[in-house]
Amino acid sequence: MPVLGVIEPGVAAALEATRGGVVGVIGTSGTIRSGRYQEGLLAGGLDEDQILALECPLFVPLVEEDKMGQTLMSLAVQEYLQPLKDARVDTLILGCTHYPLLKDDIGEFMGPETVLVDSADMLAEAAVVMLRAEELLRRDGASESEASRAGEMSFFLSDLPWKFADIGERFLGRPIDNTTIVGLDEMEAAGNKPEGDLP
């Protein structure tokens, strides 16, 4: 089963969107400290002085508390993103799954001259390209019953995050019912099984 990562599509979109200025990356502390976005941008031809990566650890809990558009969120956005505004970044990668819910807050602060790159949107576009290449997209000539049939979602989690269903519903616009907890030891064991065995 193909697995798509979220970083590569976001990097590719940022490289395409930048006008030759500074590209910003915001994410959780773990994401920024991993350096994966920065490595991708460097590999894509940017110089180190064209990349500004910042940790924004309060964004996730504020999103989970549904504080978008409120004063507390505006203060956090200003506190974290002022260095990006001062550097006049022309492109900003939203490098966390929660951050698309902050597009309005971030866009209002950064202004229209900064292109916001939503890694999740870019991942969805990459998925369409992959499905088309594998001839797995729904056919244009599908019957009415096939065309109207909704897909199914299943979620496999290493832990059940606080408010997962509630937050997920905000992202997806539909209820989240089908979740399965998979321990890290089970995932590791599944990855080491002989080819052909099911996890």
C-alpha positions as CSV (number, residue, x, y, z in Angstrom):
1,M,0.0,0.0,0.0
2,P,1.5,3.4,-1.0
3,V,2.2,5.8,1.9
4,L,2.4,9.5,1.2
5,G,4.3,11.8,3.5
6,V,3.0,15.3,4.3
7,I,6.4,17.1,4.1
8,E,7.4,16.6,0.5
9,P,4.2,18.0,-1.1
10,G,4.4,21.0,1.1
11,V,8.0,21.7,0.3
12,A,7.3,21.3,-3.5
13,A,4.4,23.7,-3.3
14,A,6.5,26.3,-1.3
15,L,9.3,26.1,-3.9
16,E,6.8,26.7,-6.6
17,A,5.1,29.6,-4.8
18,T,8.2,31.5,-3.6
19,R,9.2,34.6,-5.5
20,G,12.8,34.2,-4.6
21,G,12.5,35.7,-1.1
22,V,12.5,34.0,2.3
23,V,10.4,30.9,2.9
24,G,9.0,30.5,6.4
25,V,8.1,27.2,8.0
26,I,6.0,27.0,11.2
27,G,5.3,23.8,13.1
28,T,5.5,22.0,16.5
29,S,8.8,21.9,18.3
30,G,9.3,18.3,17.1
31,T,8.6,19.1,13.5
32,I,10.9,22.1,13.4
33,R,13.7,20.4,15.3
34,S,13.6,17.4,13.0
35,G,14.8,19.8,10.2
36,R,12.8,17.8,7.5
37,Y,11.2,20.8,6.0
38,Q,14.4,22.8,6.0
39,E,16.3,19.9,4.4
40,G,13.7,19.6,1.7
41,L,13.9,23.4,0.9
42,L,17.7,23.2,0.8
43,A,17.6,20.3,-1.5
44,G,15.2,22.2,-3.7
45,G,17.7,25.0,-4.2
46,L,17.1,27.5,-1.5
47,D,20.0,28.9,0.5
48,E,20.1,28.7,4.3
49,D,19.5,32.5,4.6
50,Q,16.2,32.0,2.5
51,I,14.7,29.7,5.1
52,L,13.2,30.8,8.5
53,A,11.8,28.0,10.6
54,L,10.0,28.7,13.8
55,E,8.4,26.6,16.6
56,C,4.8,27.6,17.5
57,P,4.0,25.2,20.4
58,L,0.9,27.0,21.7
59,F,-0.9,26.8,18.4
60,V,-2.0,23.2,18.8
61,P,-3.6,23.6,22.3
62,L,-5.3,26.8,21.2
63,V,-6.8,25.1,18.2
64,E,-7.9,22.2,20.4
65,E,-9.6,24.8,22.7
66,D,-11.3,26.3,19.6
67,K,-9.8,29.7,20.1
68,M,-9.5,30.6,16.4
69,G,-10.4,34.2,15.7
70,Q,-10.2,35.2,19.4
71,T,-7.9,37.6,21.1
72,L,-5.7,34.9,22.7
73,M,-5.0,33.4,19.3
74,S,-4.2,36.8,17.8
75,L,-1.7,37.5,20.5
76,A,0.0,34.1,20.0
77,V,0.1,34.6,16.2
78,Q,1.7,38.0,16.7
79,E,4.2,36.7,19.3
80,Y,5.3,33.7,17.1
81,L,5.1,35.2,13.6
82,Q,6.5,38.7,14.1
83,P,10.0,37.5,13.1
84,L,8.5,36.1,9.8
85,K,6.8,39.3,9.1
86,D,9.9,41.3,9.8
87,A,11.8,39.0,7.4
88,R,9.2,39.7,4.8
89,V,8.7,36.0,4.0
90,D,6.9,35.6,0.7
91,T,5.8,32.0,1.4
92,L,4.9,30.3,4.6
93,I,4.5,26.6,5.1
94,L,1.9,25.6,7.7
95,G,3.8,22.6,8.8
96,C,1.3,21.0,11.3
97,T,-2.0,19.2,10.8
98,H,-3.8,21.7,13.1
99,Y,-2.5,24.9,11.4
100,P,-4.9,25.0,8.5
101,L,-7.6,25.9,11.0
102,L,-5.5,29.0,11.7
103,K,-5.4,30.2,8.0
104,D,-7.6,33.2,8.7
105,D,-5.7,34.3,11.8
106,I,-2.3,33.8,10.2
107,G,-3.3,35.3,6.8
108,E,-4.7,38.4,8.5
109,F,-1.5,39.0,10.4
110,M,1.0,38.1,7.6
111,G,-1.0,40.0,4.9
112,P,-1.8,39.2,1.3
113,E,1.8,39.3,0.1
114,T,2.6,36.1,1.9
115,V,1.4,32.9,0.2
116,L,0.2,30.3,2.8
117,V,1.1,26.7,1.9
118,D,-1.2,24.2,3.5
119,S,0.7,20.9,3.6
120,A,-2.5,18.9,4.0
121,D,-4.0,20.4,0.8
122,M,-0.7,19.6,-1.0
123,L,-0.9,16.0,0.4
124,A,-4.4,15.6,-0.9
125,E,-3.3,16.8,-4.4
126,A,-0.4,14.3,-4.3
127,A,-2.9,11.6,-3.4
128,V,-5.0,12.4,-6.4
129,V,-1.9,12.2,-8.7
130,M,-0.9,8.8,-7.2
131,L,-4.5,7.4,-7.5
132,R,-4.7,8.6,-11.1
133,A,-1.3,7.0,-11.9
134,E,-2.5,3.7,-10.3
135,E,-5.8,3.9,-12.1
136,L,-7.6,3.9,-8.7
137,L,-9.6,7.1,-9.1
138,R,-13.4,6.8,-9.4
139,R,-14.2,6.4,-13.1
140,D,-15.9,9.3,-14.9
141,G,-18.4,6.9,-16.5
142,A,-19.4,5.4,-13.1
143,S,-23.0,4.5,-12.6
144,E,-25.1,7.0,-10.5
145,S,-25.1,4.6,-7.5
146,E,-21.3,4.3,-7.7
147,A,-20.8,8.0,-8.2
148,S,-23.0,8.9,-5.2
149,R,-21.5,6.3,-2.8
150,A,-19.5,8.0,-0.1
151,G,-16.0,6.7,0.7
152,E,-15.2,5.2,4.1
153,M,-12.7,6.6,6.6
154,S,-10.8,4.5,9.1
155,F,-8.3,6.0,11.6
156,F,-5.4,4.1,13.1
157,L,-3.9,5.8,16.1
158,S,-0.9,5.1,18.3
159,D,-2.8,6.8,21.1
160,L,-6.2,8.4,21.4
161,P,-5.5,12.1,21.5
162,W,-7.7,14.3,23.7
163,K,-10.7,15.4,21.7
164,F,-9.6,13.5,18.6
165,A,-13.1,13.0,17.3
166,D,-14.2,16.5,18.0
167,I,-11.2,18.1,16.4
168,G,-11.2,15.7,13.5
169,E,-14.9,16.6,12.7
170,R,-13.9,20.2,12.5
171,F,-11.2,19.3,9.9
172,L,-13.3,16.9,7.9
173,G,-16.8,18.2,8.2
174,R,-18.2,14.8,9.1
175,P,-18.4,12.5,12.2
176,I,-15.4,10.3,13.1
177,D,-16.6,6.9,14.1
178,N,-14.1,4.3,13.0
179,T,-11.0,4.5,15.2
180,T,-8.6,1.8,16.1
181,I,-5.8,2.1,18.6
182,V,-2.6,0.4,17.5
183,G,0.3,0.1,19.9
184,L,3.8,1.1,18.7
185,D,5.0,-2.5,19.5
186,E,2.3,-3.8,17.2
187,M,3.3,-1.4,14.4
188,E,6.9,-2.4,14.7
189,A,6.1,-6.1,14.7
190,A,3.9,-5.6,11.6
191,G,6.8,-3.8,9.9
192,N,9.1,-6.8,10.5
193,K,6.7,-9.6,9.4
194,P,7.7,-11.6,6.3
195,E,6.4,-10.3,3.0
196,G,2.9,-11.4,2.3
197,D,1.8,-11.7,6.0
198,L,-0.9,-9.3,7.1
199,P,-0.2,-7.1,10.1
